[in-house]
Amino acid sequence: MRERLDILYQFDEKYAPYAGVSMTSLLENNKSAKRIYIYILGDKLSGKTVERFKSFSEKYTNVQIKFPDIQKMISNMKDLGLPTYRGSYAANLRMFLDEFVDADADRVLYLDADTIINRNIESIFSYGLSGKTLGMVLESLTNAKYKEAIGIGQEAEYFNSGVILYDMEKWRKRHYKNRIIEHIRNVRSNYPCPDQDLINIICKEDICRMPIKYNFQPFHRVYKPELYFRVYKSRPYYAENEIKEGNKHTVIYHCYRYIGEFPWHRDALHPFTDEFDKYLVISPWADYVKGFSGCGVIVTIEKILYGILPEYIFLLIFKAIHDMVLRNAEKASRQKRLEK
């Protein structure tokens, strides 16, 4: 058993309730851990929200909550010209983690606010990274043309940044913070998915592919692997048996947007809604009232098609729409760079 588990979250006030649910699932399933240190990189959190997070230390005796000062980091990101993501700098803070994590933290696990931890996570911390700096799970939806557009090549592996295991000694020795800053200054700062794209570009060849159970994504709960591969075809990805095994033994559910909605939306079709609700009712945000997503026209049409079309036909349409969104986002980010 490890002496300590170091966990990193980053979010703003809007995402605080969902991060609170994620932390509840983490702590409920890791009561046997000796010590858990949770670093919260909170952007513009209210006093009430901070107190709710502090309450975890009262309920779970093995946890210590830390709130590093992020204002200097945000100021640096502004000076670098790093864009916000959905109006917040929170998504980019993890790239500067060596500035605030404890010096004796050998490994740090980053978790998105929209994750649900399904069981003990000590196996992640002991996972062999084969000499590489990061451990991540492949992204389930990104296409080859997008990878080529951001400069990593069509055949490269592209990883989802919702769960990242950091080897802190290697992260520091290989100077990744400085390499990211240099890339932003001298190569490109605007990307459709700023933090995820930068990590895939800067850390290319230094990311270990971890089993899919450590970042299990919504589409694999809904669609059988055989159908998924009919649409997404051959590419660097997991085998069918690996996906099936991940579904049986999921450690972390990643509740990112599915058909335009999250599990905290009312009447959402999200496949991980039950997992989210299980921990919502015992979290410090048990008083949270779900609202409708207020989704746009495209998502509304998607939901209608989802209900009436055969799975294969719908998945083909979804892929076409998703690819179009990625393509347009890439064009928009390049245009912003030209306008500077």
VEXLOTOR-124159 format. One record per residue (C-alpha): residue in three letters; chain; x, y, z. Coordinates in nm, 4 decimals. Example, Ala and Ser with C-alpha at 12.3 -4.5 7.8 and 13.67 -1.06 7.14 Angstrom:
2
+------+------+----------+----------+----------+
! zaza ! lopa !       xx !       yy !       zz !
+------+------+----------+----------+----------+
!  ALA !    A !   1.2300 !  -0.4500 !   0.7800 !
!  SER !    A !   1.3670 !  -0.1060 !   0.7140 !
+------+------+----------+----------+----------+
END
This chain:
340
+------+------+----------+----------+----------+
! zaza ! lopa !       xx !       yy !       zz !
+------+------+----------+----------+----------+
!  MET !    A !   0.0000 !   0.0000 !   0.0000 !
!  ARG !    A !   0.1287 !   0.3456 !  -0.0922 !
!  GLU !    A !   0.1984 !   0.6020 !   0.1762 !
!  ARG !    A !   0.0171 !   0.8747 !  -0.0149 !
!  LEU !    A !  -0.2100 !   0.9362 !  -0.3130 !
!  ASP !    A !  -0.1746 !   1.2803 !  -0.4710 !
!  ILE !    A !  -0.4804 !   1.3862 !  -0.6716 !
!  LEU !    A !  -0.5212 !   1.7004 !  -0.8801 !
!  TYR !    A !  -0.8465 !   1.8673 !  -0.9868 !
!  GLN !    A !  -0.8948 !   2.1935 !  -1.1773 !
!  PHE !    A !  -1.2259 !   2.3697 !  -1.2393 !
!  ASP !    A !  -1.4150 !   2.6947 !  -1.2010 !
!  GLU !    A !  -1.7235 !   2.7814 !  -0.9948 !
!  LYS !    A !  -1.9603 !   2.6434 !  -1.2594 !
!  TYR !    A !  -1.8036 !   2.2983 !  -1.2471 !
!  ALA !    A !  -1.7556 !   2.2895 !  -0.8689 !
!  PRO !    A !  -2.0676 !   2.0747 !  -0.7968 !
!  TYR !    A !  -1.9579 !   1.8118 !  -1.0497 !
!  ALA !    A !  -1.6049 !   1.8080 !  -0.9104 !
!  GLY !    A !  -1.7616 !   1.7648 !  -0.5672 !
!  VAL !    A !  -1.9493 !   1.4582 !  -0.6882 !
!  SER !    A !  -1.6294 !   1.3215 !  -0.8413 !
!  MET !    A !  -1.4391 !   1.3712 !  -0.5155 !
!  THR !    A !  -1.7182 !   1.2012 !  -0.3225 !
!  SER !    A !  -1.6868 !   0.8951 !  -0.5468 !
!  LEU !    A !  -1.3074 !   0.9042 !  -0.5061 !
!  LEU !    A !  -1.3167 !   0.9176 !  -0.1275 !
!  GLU !    A !  -1.6008 !   0.6680 !  -0.0852 !
!  ASN !    A !  -1.4062 !   0.4079 !  -0.2823 !
!  ASN !    A !  -1.0657 !   0.4765 !  -0.1260 !
!  LYS !    A !  -1.1312 !   0.4771 !   0.2471 !
!  SER !    A !  -0.8511 !   0.2276 !   0.2979 !
!  ALA !    A !  -0.5836 !   0.4601 !   0.1536 !
!  LYS !    A !  -0.3323 !   0.5809 !   0.4112 !
!  ARG !    A !  -0.3312 !   0.9426 !   0.3030 !
!  ILE !    A !  -0.4944 !   1.1298 !   0.0156 !
!  TYR !    A !  -0.3828 !   1.4795 !  -0.0801 !
!  ILE !    A !  -0.6228 !   1.6623 !  -0.3099 !
!  TYR !    A !  -0.4976 !   1.9758 !  -0.4848 !
!  ILE !    A !  -0.7841 !   2.1971 !  -0.5983 !
!  LEU !    A !  -0.6998 !   2.4496 !  -0.8664 !
!  GLY !    A !  -1.0185 !   2.6487 !  -0.8389 !
!  ASP !    A !  -1.0808 !   2.9476 !  -1.0623 !
!  LYS !    A !  -1.3019 !   3.2145 !  -0.8970 !
!  LEU !    A !  -1.4548 !   2.9818 !  -0.6375 !
!  SER !    A !  -1.7017 !   3.1346 !  -0.3933 !
!  GLY !    A !  -1.6459 !   3.1200 !  -0.0186 !
!  LYS !    A !  -1.9410 !   2.8834 !   0.0192 !
!  THR !    A !  -1.7971 !   2.6492 !  -0.2424 !
!  VAL !    A !  -1.4564 !   2.6433 !  -0.0710 !
!  GLU !    A !  -1.6213 !   2.5531 !   0.2596 !
!  ARG !    A !  -1.8045 !   2.2642 !   0.0972 !
!  PHE !    A !  -1.4782 !   2.1231 !  -0.0299 !
!  LYS !    A !  -1.3132 !   2.1685 !   0.3080 !
!  SER !    A !  -1.5907 !   1.9596 !   0.4617 !
!  PHE !    A !  -1.4413 !   1.6508 !   0.2963 !
!  SER !    A !  -1.1581 !   1.6621 !   0.5513 !
!  GLU !    A !  -1.4128 !   1.6388 !   0.8309 !
!  LYS !    A !  -1.5978 !   1.3411 !   0.6860 !
!  TYR !    A !  -1.2950 !   1.1473 !   0.5572 !
!  THR !    A !  -1.0086 !   1.1372 !   0.8055 !
!  ASN !    A !  -0.7484 !   1.0244 !   0.5498 !
!  VAL !    A !  -0.7822 !   1.3274 !   0.3212 !
!  GLN !    A !  -0.6171 !   1.6683 !   0.3159 !
!  ILE !    A !  -0.7534 !   1.9377 !   0.0825 !
!  LYS !    A !  -0.5072 !   2.1911 !  -0.0577 !
!  PHE !    A !  -0.5912 !   2.5158 !  -0.2395 !
!  PRO !    A !  -0.2768 !   2.6393 !  -0.4182 !
!  ASP !    A !  -0.2703 !   3.0053 !  -0.5174 !
!  ILE !    A !  -0.3417 !   3.0045 !  -0.8905 !
!  GLN !    A !  -0.3533 !   3.3775 !  -0.9611 !
!  LYS !    A !   0.0150 !   3.3971 !  -1.0557 !
!  MET !    A !  -0.0283 !   3.1041 !  -1.2955 !
!  ILE !    A !  -0.3339 !   3.2629 !  -1.4548 !
!  SER !    A !  -0.1444 !   3.5906 !  -1.4919 !
!  ASN !    A !   0.1394 !   3.4024 !  -1.6645 !
!  MET !    A !  -0.1069 !   3.2339 !  -1.9012 !
!  LYS !    A !  -0.2529 !   3.5725 !  -1.9941 !
!  ASP !    A !   0.0963 !   3.7074 !  -2.0621 !
!  LEU !    A !   0.1690 !   3.4045 !  -2.2816 !
!  GLY !    A !  -0.1495 !   3.4609 !  -2.4783 !
!  LEU !    A !  -0.2864 !   3.1201 !  -2.3854 !
!  PRO !    A !  -0.6604 !   3.1197 !  -2.4681 !
!  THR !    A !  -0.9327 !   3.0332 !  -2.2226 !
!  TYR !    A !  -1.1432 !   2.7209 !  -2.2672 !
!  ARG !    A !  -1.5158 !   2.7885 !  -2.2354 !
!  GLY !    A !  -1.4367 !   3.1191 !  -2.0695 !
!  SER !    A !  -1.1964 !   2.9908 !  -1.8026 !
!  TYR !    A !  -0.8225 !   2.9364 !  -1.7624 !
!  ALA !    A !  -0.8883 !   2.6421 !  -1.5304 !
!  ALA !    A !  -0.8420 !   2.3794 !  -1.8037 !
!  ASN !    A !  -0.4803 !   2.4851 !  -1.8594 !
!  LEU !    A !  -0.3574 !   2.4939 !  -1.4997 !
!  ARG !    A !  -0.2484 !   2.1294 !  -1.4848 !
!  MET !    A !   0.0350 !   2.2001 !  -1.7278 !
!  PHE !    A !   0.2060 !   2.4010 !  -1.4512 !
!  LEU !    A !   0.1570 !   2.1480 !  -1.1714 !
!  ASP !    A !   0.5245 !   2.1298 !  -1.0726 !
!  GLU !    A !   0.4837 !   2.4797 !  -0.9263 !
!  PHE !    A !   0.2506 !   2.3696 !  -0.6484 !
!  VAL !    A !   0.2475 !   1.9939 !  -0.5809 !
!  ASP !    A !   0.4491 !   1.8706 !  -0.2832 !
!  ALA !    A !   0.8140 !   1.8035 !  -0.3572 !
!  ASP !    A !   0.7848 !   1.4479 !  -0.2210 !
!  ALA !    A !   0.4896 !   1.3589 !  -0.4452 !
!  ASP !    A !   0.6416 !   1.1027 !  -0.6825 !
!  ARG !    A !   0.3245 !   1.0502 !  -0.8855 !
!  VAL !    A !   0.0214 !   1.2739 !  -0.9294 !
!  LEU !    A !  -0.3125 !   1.1694 !  -1.0761 !
!  TYR !    A !  -0.5072 !   1.4409 !  -1.2547 !
!  LEU !    A !  -0.8857 !   1.3923 !  -1.2741 !
!  ASP !    A !  -1.1367 !   1.5975 !  -1.4714 !
!  ALA !    A !  -1.4316 !   1.7345 !  -1.2759 !
!  ASP !    A !  -1.6640 !   1.5123 !  -1.4818 !
!  THR !    A !  -1.5138 !   1.1811 !  -1.3698 !
!  ILE !    A !  -1.6683 !   0.9210 !  -1.1409 !
!  ILE !    A !  -1.4310 !   0.6886 !  -0.9568 !
!  ASN !    A !  -1.5813 !   0.3422 !  -0.9395 !
!  ARG !    A !  -1.3331 !   0.1585 !  -0.7176 !
!  ASN !    A !  -0.9952 !   0.1736 !  -0.5426 !
!  ILE !    A !  -0.7392 !   0.3633 !  -0.7537 !
!  GLU !    A !  -0.4107 !   0.2454 !  -0.6034 !
!  SER !    A !  -0.3579 !   0.0242 !  -0.9092 !
!  ILE !    A !  -0.3251 !   0.3385 !  -1.1226 !
!  PHE !    A !  -0.0436 !   0.4756 !  -0.9082 !
!  SER !    A !   0.1496 !   0.1504 !  -0.9336 !
!  TYR !    A !   0.0943 !   0.1154 !  -1.3092 !
!  GLY !    A !   0.4215 !   0.0734 !  -1.5003 !
!  LEU !    A !   0.4827 !   0.3620 !  -1.7401 !
!  SER !    A !   0.7731 !   0.1926 !  -1.9236 !
!  GLY !    A !   1.0039 !   0.4857 !  -1.8588 !
!  LYS !    A !   0.7589 !   0.7420 !  -1.9929 !
!  THR !    A !   0.6479 !   1.0598 !  -1.8193 !
!  LEU !    A !   0.2696 !   1.0336 !  -1.8507 !
!  GLY !    A !   0.0058 !   0.7616 !  -1.8435 !
!  MET !    A !  -0.3147 !   0.8307 !  -2.0375 !
!  VAL !    A !  -0.6039 !   0.6595 !  -2.2172 !
!  LEU !    A !  -0.6704 !   0.7083 !  -2.5876 !
!  GLU !    A !  -0.9450 !   0.9451 !  -2.7008 !
!  SER !    A !  -1.2377 !   0.7527 !  -2.8499 !
!  LEU !    A !  -1.3636 !   1.0041 !  -3.1082 !
!  THR !    A !  -1.0774 !   1.2028 !  -3.2647 !
!  ASN !    A !  -1.0187 !   1.1465 !  -3.6358 !
!  ALA !    A !  -0.7015 !   1.1237 !  -3.8427 !
!  LYS !    A !  -0.7476 !   1.4552 !  -4.0222 !
!  TYR !    A !  -0.7720 !   1.6411 !  -3.6934 !
!  LYS !    A !  -0.4489 !   1.4829 !  -3.5709 !
!  GLU !    A !  -0.2776 !   1.5845 !  -3.8912 !
!  ALA !    A !  -0.4120 !   1.9387 !  -3.8593 !
!  ILE !    A !  -0.2599 !   1.9907 !  -3.5131 !
!  GLY !    A !   0.0715 !   1.8483 !  -3.6299 !
!  ILE !    A !   0.1108 !   1.5026 !  -3.4756 !
!  GLY !    A !   0.0365 !   1.2965 !  -3.7878 !
!  GLN !    A !  -0.2592 !   1.0820 !  -3.8905 !
!  GLU !    A !  -0.1174 !   0.7584 !  -3.7492 !
!  ALA !    A !  -0.0187 !   0.9006 !  -3.4104 !
!  GLU !    A !  -0.1911 !   0.7988 !  -3.0914 !
!  TYR !    A !  -0.4103 !   1.0789 !  -2.9541 !
!  PHE !    A !  -0.4892 !   1.0710 !  -2.5831 !
!  ASN !    A !  -0.7783 !   1.2028 !  -2.3763 !
!  SER !    A !  -0.6587 !   1.4424 !  -2.1063 !
!  GLY !    A !  -0.9443 !   1.3760 !  -1.8611 !
!  VAL !    A !  -0.7247 !   1.1366 !  -1.6621 !
!  ILE !    A !  -0.3461 !   1.1791 !  -1.6502 !
!  LEU !    A !  -0.0911 !   0.9982 !  -1.4365 !
!  TYR !    A !   0.2242 !   1.2106 !  -1.3958 !
!  ASP !    A !   0.5678 !   1.0799 !  -1.3068 !
!  MET !    A !   0.6769 !   1.4009 !  -1.1354 !
!  GLU !    A !   1.0496 !   1.3326 !  -1.1407 !
!  LYS !    A !   1.0461 !   1.2831 !  -1.5172 !
!  TRP !    A !   0.8051 !   1.5746 !  -1.5712 !
!  ARG !    A !   1.0537 !   1.8053 !  -1.3993 !
!  LYS !    A !   1.3727 !   1.6557 !  -1.5440 !
!  ARG !    A !   1.2369 !   1.6689 !  -1.8964 !
!  HIS !    A !   1.1337 !   2.0331 !  -1.8466 !
!  TYR !    A !   0.7829 !   1.9965 !  -1.9824 !
!  LYS !    A !   0.6544 !   2.3190 !  -1.8322 !
!  ASN !    A !   0.9250 !   2.5168 !  -2.0142 !
!  ARG !    A !   0.8718 !   2.3202 !  -2.3345 !
!  ILE !    A !   0.4997 !   2.4005 !  -2.3266 !
!  ILE !    A !   0.5720 !   2.7695 !  -2.2664 !
!  GLU !    A !   0.8245 !   2.7746 !  -2.5518 !
!  HIS !    A !   0.5728 !   2.6121 !  -2.7876 !
!  ILE !    A !   0.3035 !   2.8622 !  -2.6924 !
!  ARG !    A !   0.5394 !   3.1543 !  -2.7466 !
!  ASN !    A !   0.7144 !   3.0425 !  -3.0620 !
!  VAL !    A !   0.4936 !   2.7906 !  -3.2423 !
!  ARG !    A !   0.1247 !   2.8161 !  -3.1664 !
!  SER !    A !  -0.0986 !   2.9065 !  -2.8734 !
!  ASN !    A !  -0.4495 !   2.8575 !  -3.0137 !
!  TYR !    A !  -0.5845 !   2.5019 !  -3.0331 !
!  PRO !    A !  -0.9449 !   2.3757 !  -3.0291 !
!  CYS !    A !  -0.8735 !   2.1706 !  -2.7138 !
!  PRO !    A !  -0.5888 !   2.3771 !  -2.5641 !
!  ASP !    A !  -0.4654 !   2.1542 !  -2.2817 !
!  GLN !    A !  -0.5356 !   1.8199 !  -2.4519 !
!  ASP !    A !  -0.3840 !   1.9194 !  -2.7838 !
!  LEU !    A !  -0.0734 !   2.0697 !  -2.6222 !
!  ILE !    A !  -0.0078 !   1.7605 !  -2.4109 !
!  ASN !    A !  -0.0433 !   1.5341 !  -2.7160 !
!  ILE !    A !   0.1914 !   1.7544 !  -2.9170 !
!  ILE !    A !   0.4595 !   1.8367 !  -2.6590 !
!  CYS !    A !   0.4660 !   1.4953 !  -2.4890 !
!  LYS !    A !   0.4330 !   1.2877 !  -2.8053 !
!  GLU !    A !   0.6254 !   0.9581 !  -2.7763 !
!  ASP !    A !   0.6464 !   1.0084 !  -2.3980 !
!  ILE !    A !   0.2920 !   0.8995 !  -2.3098 !
!  CYS !    A !   0.2222 !   0.5442 !  -2.1980 !
!  ARG !    A !  -0.1074 !   0.3974 !  -2.3177 !
!  MET !    A !  -0.2974 !   0.2875 !  -2.0071 !
!  PRO !    A !  -0.5897 !   0.0405 !  -2.0086 !
!  ILE !    A !  -0.9231 !   0.1861 !  -2.1107 !
!  LYS !    A !  -1.0749 !   0.1034 !  -1.7695 !
!  TYR !    A !  -0.8905 !   0.4053 !  -1.6255 !
!  ASN !    A !  -1.0809 !   0.6529 !  -1.8442 !
!  PHE !    A !  -1.3897 !   0.4745 !  -1.9715 !
!  GLN !    A !  -1.5740 !   0.6975 !  -2.2177 !
!  PRO !    A !  -1.9508 !   0.7157 !  -2.2844 !
!  PHE !    A !  -1.9679 !   0.5693 !  -2.6342 !
!  HIS !    A !  -1.8285 !   0.2368 !  -2.5173 !
!  ARG !    A !  -2.1124 !   0.1949 !  -2.2681 !
!  VAL !    A !  -2.3723 !   0.2506 !  -2.5415 !
!  TYR !    A !  -2.2267 !   0.0795 !  -2.8483 !
!  LYS !    A !  -2.0769 !  -0.2652 !  -2.8806 !
!  PRO !    A !  -1.7117 !  -0.2615 !  -2.9925 !
!  GLU !    A !  -1.7992 !  -0.4363 !  -3.3208 !
!  LEU !    A !  -2.0351 !  -0.1527 !  -3.4167 !
!  TYR !    A !  -1.7964 !   0.1148 !  -3.2971 !
!  PHE !    A !  -1.5199 !  -0.0205 !  -3.5233 !
!  ARG !    A !  -1.7540 !  -0.0424 !  -3.8233 !
!  VAL !    A !  -1.7796 !   0.3354 !  -3.8035 !
!  TYR !    A !  -1.4387 !   0.4394 !  -3.6689 !
!  LYS !    A !  -1.2483 !   0.1705 !  -3.8607 !
!  SER !    A !  -0.8781 !   0.0907 !  -3.8325 !
!  ARG !    A !  -0.6614 !   0.3299 !  -3.6285 !
!  PRO !    A !  -0.4326 !   0.3264 !  -3.3262 !
!  TYR !    A !  -0.6771 !   0.2133 !  -3.0594 !
!  TYR !    A !  -0.7750 !  -0.0648 !  -2.8200 !
!  ALA !    A !  -0.8796 !  -0.4105 !  -2.9358 !
!  GLU !    A !  -1.2405 !  -0.5257 !  -2.8978 !
!  ASN !    A !  -1.1551 !  -0.7520 !  -2.6059 !
!  GLU !    A !  -0.9807 !  -0.4632 !  -2.4259 !
!  ILE !    A !  -1.2927 !  -0.2485 !  -2.4556 !
!  LYS !    A !  -1.5165 !  -0.5285 !  -2.3278 !
!  GLU !    A !  -1.2806 !  -0.5909 !  -2.0362 !
!  GLY !    A !  -1.2766 !  -0.2193 !  -1.9557 !
!  ASN !    A !  -1.6555 !  -0.2128 !  -1.9469 !
!  LYS !    A !  -1.6597 !  -0.4979 !  -1.6954 !
!  HIS !    A !  -1.3915 !  -0.3588 !  -1.4664 !
!  THR !    A !  -1.4201 !   0.0184 !  -1.5006 !
!  VAL !    A !  -1.2123 !   0.2122 !  -1.2498 !
!  ILE !    A !  -1.2948 !   0.5639 !  -1.3723 !
!  TYR !    A !  -1.5975 !   0.6741 !  -1.5729 !
!  HIS !    A !  -1.5421 !   0.9882 !  -1.7780 !
!  CYS !    A !  -1.8791 !   1.1618 !  -1.8019 !
!  TYR !    A !  -1.8012 !   1.3999 !  -2.0829 !
!  ARG !    A !  -2.0750 !   1.5364 !  -2.3073 !
!  TYR !    A !  -2.2894 !   1.2729 !  -2.4797 !
!  ILE !    A !  -2.5497 !   1.3792 !  -2.7381 !
!  GLY !    A !  -2.5012 !   1.7342 !  -2.6126 !
!  GLU !    A !  -2.5689 !   1.6603 !  -2.2469 !
!  PHE !    A !  -2.3989 !   1.5692 !  -1.9199 !
!  PRO !    A !  -2.5378 !   1.3469 !  -1.6435 !
!  TRP !    A !  -2.6181 !   1.6564 !  -1.4345 !
!  HIS !    A !  -2.8778 !   1.7678 !  -1.6889 !
!  ARG !    A !  -3.2451 !   1.6855 !  -1.6372 !
!  ASP !    A !  -3.3729 !   1.4007 !  -1.8544 !
!  ALA !    A !  -3.0272 !   1.3499 !  -2.0054 !
!  LEU !    A !  -2.9610 !   1.0467 !  -2.2232 !
!  HIS !    A !  -2.6115 !   1.0213 !  -2.0804 !
!  PRO !    A !  -2.5099 !   0.6571 !  -2.0174 !
!  PHE !    A !  -2.3331 !   0.7377 !  -1.6872 !
!  THR !    A !  -2.6251 !   0.9200 !  -1.5240 !
!  ASP !    A !  -2.6854 !   0.6444 !  -1.2684 !
!  GLU !    A !  -2.3206 !   0.6495 !  -1.1594 !
!  PHE !    A !  -2.3313 !   1.0283 !  -1.1206 !
!  ASP !    A !  -2.6596 !   1.0275 !  -0.9277 !
!  LYS !    A !  -2.5332 !   0.7601 !  -0.6884 !
!  TYR !    A !  -2.2699 !   0.9967 !  -0.5513 !
!  LEU !    A !  -2.4576 !   1.3253 !  -0.5978 !
!  VAL !    A !  -2.7050 !   1.2376 !  -0.3219 !
!  ILE !    A !  -2.4283 !   1.1737 !  -0.0646 !
!  SER !    A !  -2.2057 !   1.4636 !  -0.1687 !
!  PRO !    A !  -2.1922 !   1.8137 !  -0.0166 !
!  TRP !    A !  -2.3967 !   1.9142 !  -0.3232 !
!  ALA !    A !  -2.6915 !   1.6876 !  -0.2471 !
!  ASP !    A !  -2.9112 !   1.9980 !  -0.2797 !
!  TYR !    A !  -2.8135 !   2.0399 !  -0.6459 !
!  VAL !    A !  -3.1165 !   2.0743 !  -0.8740 !
!  LYS !    A !  -3.0708 !   1.9485 !  -1.2272 !
!  GLY !    A !  -3.1646 !   2.1831 !  -1.5080 !
!  PHE !    A !  -3.2209 !   2.1285 !  -1.8763 !
!  SER !    A !  -2.9157 !   2.1496 !  -2.0989 !
!  GLY !    A !  -3.0496 !   2.4269 !  -2.3206 !
!  CYS !    A !  -2.8861 !   2.2524 !  -2.6137 !
!  GLY !    A !  -2.8787 !   2.4083 !  -2.9588 !
!  VAL !    A !  -3.0511 !   2.3089 !  -3.2799 !
!  ILE !    A !  -2.7860 !   2.0583 !  -3.3895 !
!  VAL !    A !  -2.7991 !   1.8722 !  -3.0573 !
!  THR !    A !  -3.1800 !   1.8752 !  -3.0592 !
!  ILE !    A !  -3.1773 !   1.7149 !  -3.4032 !
!  GLU !    A !  -2.9181 !   1.4622 !  -3.2836 !
!  LYS !    A !  -3.1433 !   1.3603 !  -2.9941 !
!  ILE !    A !  -3.4388 !   1.3112 !  -3.2254 !
!  LEU !    A !  -3.2317 !   1.1018 !  -3.4657 !
!  TYR !    A !  -3.0888 !   0.9041 !  -3.1736 !
!  GLY !    A !  -3.4395 !   0.7957 !  -3.0810 !
!  ILE !    A !  -3.5578 !   0.6887 !  -3.4256 !
!  LEU !    A !  -3.2591 !   0.5676 !  -3.6299 !
!  PRO !    A !  -3.0815 !   0.2311 !  -3.6213 !
!  GLU !    A !  -2.7622 !   0.2509 !  -3.4119 !
!  TYR !    A !  -2.5263 !   0.2146 !  -3.7081 !
!  ILE !    A !  -2.6929 !   0.4898 !  -3.9125 !
!  PHE !    A !  -2.7053 !   0.7251 !  -3.6149 !
!  LEU !    A !  -2.3395 !   0.6642 !  -3.5309 !
!  LEU !    A !  -2.2389 !   0.7440 !  -3.8889 !
!  ILE !    A !  -2.4306 !   1.0724 !  -3.8705 !
!  PHE !    A !  -2.2882 !   1.1555 !  -3.5285 !
!  LYS !    A !  -1.9344 !   1.0952 !  -3.6506 !
!  ALA !    A !  -1.9905 !   1.3210 !  -3.9511 !
!  ILE !    A !  -2.1236 !   1.6003 !  -3.7281 !
!  HIS !    A !  -1.8482 !   1.5580 !  -3.4706 !
!  ASP !    A !  -1.5801 !   1.5609 !  -3.7403 !
!  MET !    A !  -1.7327 !   1.8789 !  -3.8825 !
!  VAL !    A !  -1.7271 !   2.0454 !  -3.5391 !
!  LEU !    A !  -1.3605 !   1.9528 !  -3.4928 !
!  ARG !    A !  -1.2756 !   2.0763 !  -3.8406 !
!  ASN !    A !  -1.4503 !   2.4101 !  -3.7842 !
!  ALA !    A !  -1.2903 !   2.4529 !  -3.4419 !
!  GLU !    A !  -0.9464 !   2.3924 !  -3.5907 !
!  LYS !    A !  -1.0083 !   2.6486 !  -3.8648 !
!  ALA !    A !  -1.1324 !   2.9030 !  -3.6104 !
!  SER !    A !  -0.8297 !   2.8570 !  -3.3854 !
!  ARG !    A !  -0.5923 !   2.9025 !  -3.6790 !
!  GLN !    A !  -0.7781 !   3.2157 !  -3.7851 !
!  LYS !    A !  -0.7373 !   3.3652 !  -3.4361 !
!  ARG !    A !  -0.3639 !   3.3046 !  -3.4629 !
!  LEU !    A !  -0.3502 !   3.4883 !  -3.7976 !
!  GLU !    A !  -0.5437 !   3.7837 !  -3.6552 !
!  LYS !    A !  -0.2866 !   3.8393 !  -3.3780 !
+------+------+----------+----------+----------+
END
